[in-house]
Amino acid sequence: MKKYDVIVIGSGSGMNVVDEALRKKLKVALIEKGPLGGTCLNVGCIPSKMLVYPADRIMEIKEAKKLGIKAAITNIDFKKIMQRMHKVVNEGREQMKKEIKNIKKLDFYTEEGKFTDEYTLEVEGKKIKGNKIFIACGARPFIPPIKGIDKIDYYTNENILNIEKPPKEMIIIGGGYISVEYAHFFSAVGTKITILQSDKMLVPHLEPEIAGLLEKELKKRTEIRTGTKAVEVKKEGKHYLVTGEKKSGKKKSFKTEKIMVATGRKPNTDILQIKNTGVKTDEKGFIKTNKYLETNKKNIWAFGDVTGKQMFTHVANKEAEIAWKNASSKRKEKMDYSAIPFAVFTWPQIASVGITEKEAEEKYDNIITGKAYYSDIAKGDAMVEKKGFAKAMATKTNKLLGFHVIGPHAPILIQEVTNSIATKSLKPISKGLHIHPALTELITATLNNIQTKQ
């Protein structure tokens, strides 16, 4: 049996640990059945944003009339859009392959690994053992038990990337961030989209006012059925029939050319046979970790999507950093989730950091809120942005709890607030001058509105 100082399972954020362990001249094994790069590079952040960006440009052209500009889209080269996306993804994979091939002190296993014991895995017909093990094996699309789903062909965020032409119509089952991003893309290129969302609102973890405006804007070009659970699907000629059910029991059928399922994520712990390690998981199979990213088993850490905490690449990369620090030094560091920003790249764009108003009310007494519209500032007014806004929650002592933006460049605007929440100081925002006229004035306008309520 081959023994290693460090075994890393997963080549997404797991590569951060591999790099650090190799710098320490440790004996390292990487297990990745492929493709290299994890969810982000292959079926997540990178390919989806390569598609969303052209969709953003399409929407800008369509909405140019509000600026007094008459513009028309004469052609959308769907094939070129997809080719460009695949080119970027393939180049990323090839670069990773090249880099790994040049690392002589790394043992790279390219088949599926399975635990046979606490610290032992079987891979490529061999058994290997690690003194320290880092599990970053990720997650895959969760497919709910919808009647007939196993008898039809459907898309997920993975195989949708291989589509060769946009369907005339498509139903997306699920209403989370993957759903609304792909609804934005496909509706922009001409597909008639219907979203069936079992929850009463789209992207339920968003601030409700934000989710409400998102639904209102998306409804201008898609059909959205919230509070409607998909309970059955079946093939009917060249089309599919999807049956949705309300909580009242009332059912309605929807006919469509294609179906996409975007109902959440399932951890890959079952494939890894994590039960053989004694590592504890929750009822959905996600690995339980403490604030130091440790599992209940000594010298086994887990991070990224497999823990089910906050499934974003920037979070996984930070978790990998923390896990490695805690594994390689006596001084432990906690993973802080209080200032995690995230974005939803739909139209309009959304970005948030911290907690929602409801969460703030549950944790603190007498919270105060502030709100400002893009149209309240000169730049937003120049853009004729009348609906987008930012909203903030704080305590009476000026502790900023959450900040939420919906509108142009929201993912960029949120960064300044993220830095302030992370450093627990509003001074960088209040002391630093903000360019006039620029969209960053939306941040100060929102915070100033909090202050006027005190």
Steps between C-alpha positions, in 0.01 A plus 500: 500500500637839399498759777480876465540800727202662327217367284277753326172390340382745235685737265285810541580686822693189602787616277571778750586238761702297249713807420562582866586141592747475212667823610561329835664214305243250628405180326167582334231309312223665299189301409289639216304289256468806278461734346757713677393827655188399689150641460607863451713451191302222335128542567465798732632854527720518192279349227177650632644852511641458150136455395348763727725781375365491141149482647574821693603674179179382328291646782689831489420531130135412558472759776693774316174670398466640855810707418356625174698250294325289241701179457428159355659157532538356151659168591599292802772248416415238761762260365774760538391582855520132596831446319657791684381358833640153421830650385552678832406190703721268293795736523459508878497121519802464273697754702426305819602171333825656387578638845422172678704301251802714583470437875729203556433460873122470463325165457193570289222239498253546216232251598221506755620452857305321771564479871552149632598607853548813712814623323519256211371530146488267205580661166625360170496152656740606776457584864652821629514649848534861615617652827288803419205496263321796343160429346392746229312262272221745425139443409282422199146591390229377734215337311176494702268198498268634230281230347635401158825698526706182462331423168574822313798701382556827683768762545690597814760773544752241378367359172325826400848621403504249214183635340551586131208733440257683724164324538185687402365444849628352825368444849746545784403303809632688802539869575842545658795698368594240236143508370473879470844536342418248227152649463672833432735350242251289306222759498753756371589275204135437418380198700155520660576418864263382772629465858319268741608585853362308799586781743285813519787712363796474267846450655353465853816595690492852351365806679125477413483849346789407272340168402173680436652746254693219330177308443321810372778573249545139385126472444533752219665231289431166674206323658553446872284271713602526865341275762477233231670166554578280200347163585502313167669512159429291193578490130216589268600469137790736433423700812492454876215555740589630846235493772529764772309487827409783737486453876122503469526184289400676179695368202589649164691348207759685293613391153858558397773401256778458760536468877776619730520386863661752738380393843815516708815299557583156637838426663730237349551332836302192391735441207796545735340254746568741782314275744807275513698778669257560785486866392161641594264640238159668521175351373581612145850353502695825542806465724471660842793719601575728793610864483854382419382288203581183694279194472429284803800285397846623597714615205210502252382838375224586254416815308322628192164381367528164676425674833189672360567824685539774240557356156713768337852465363636796694368340820652160415838661429494682834395181678791315337736767631357473854497119496866490398602753766325295766660180376852638480534715812410482866318830493148442368295747299122509473316525170293819513178487297367840616638696205452265207391687187316330217352604170224377273588578139154540362335815362483710708820400680489428872764505772475453876717478808398430858151414617147588389263731688303204636817330626612827658167538682532148638851561636497865608266743673388821332688473172493790256496491122596732218411498133603696194407470134744526211289794383582682826857552379618690195656206317195279551280782376720536190456126435120536533517223761170552679438166671833379636585572863720415797384412849697482824434368851684617810475507878435820697873503579583524127608140457430418136325161476409463135504679167308402187507647148296436187593686185791573265846391621366375834782240540758779470321741732471246782875464547548826692230398746645148532835646602332715766300212648808274497713760680208604724549867411299746293784753503638403157158581351429813704851646484586409142384739229266355240523625142211713382321405290564127536292197600701460822297791637216249533688350797535829687143602416365176648709530817411866539134403492564265792653786698204731440270245661687504831 
